[in-house]
Amino acid sequence: MTFIRSALFTLVFYSATLAFVLAALVAFPFGSRPFNAIVLAWGRFHRWCAAFFLDIRSRIDGAPPAVPSLVAAKHQSMFETLELMLVLGTPAAVVKRELTDIPLWGWAARRYGVIPIDRAGGATALRRMVAAARAIVADGRSIMIFPEGTRVAPGEQPPLRAGFAGLYRALAMPVVPVAVDSGRLWPRHRFAKHPGIVTLRFGDPIPPGLPRREIEARVHAAINVLEAASGD
């Protein structure tokens, strides 16, 4: 039954995603407001599909940021990517550059304002990421980043990538860490997904201006707090 429900979710969500992308293409000439409305509708459709087909829902611990912030989240599945977009409004996410090369979807993602990062690009890639992020911040939006750099399995706690500290230093914004435990239900590299509740735990805002070692240690501990709790 789990496999069947996962197959139905995949069929319905990804088929409808093409329709949302085409709708965004039509809406783009009319400005950001209708375009972003379609993006958020896509996120709500994903939430509905996850609940209806997979019986996966989310609960929020703590308070999402009330002002534009650098939101640093644990990344275990696709679920939190779209769920956080809904919770935060219209944040711009830092994503690997390859995602923006996907036909049509990549176009829509770039118009929405995702920030592509070439993880092998070194200092040049970091400068481009910072420039794109500054433009987003000037527009009054939050930036969402997965500072460990990729999806990880439950229990894995890799060090933060250097790009996070560079962005933190350049933007001088408060950081709001988010711990998630979606990997229990939505395993990485596995097709079948399991019913349950995903926790999105928002930590207290961390002020700008801290030394790199301190900000990385505080964020790393905060986004992995659910990992520590599950191991007790």
Secondary structure, 3 states (H helix, E strand, C coil): CHHHHHHHHHHHHHHHHHHHHHHHHHHHHHCHHHHHHHHHHHHHHHHHHHHHHHCEEEEEECCCCCCCCEEEECCCCCHHHHHHHHHHCCCEEEEEHHHHHCCCHHHHHHHHCCEEECCCCHHHHHHHHHHHHHHHHHCCCCEEECCCCCCCCCCCCCCCCHHHHHHHHHHCCCEEEEEECHHHCCCCCCCCCCCEEEEEEECCCECCCCCHHHHHHHHHHHHCHHHHHHCC
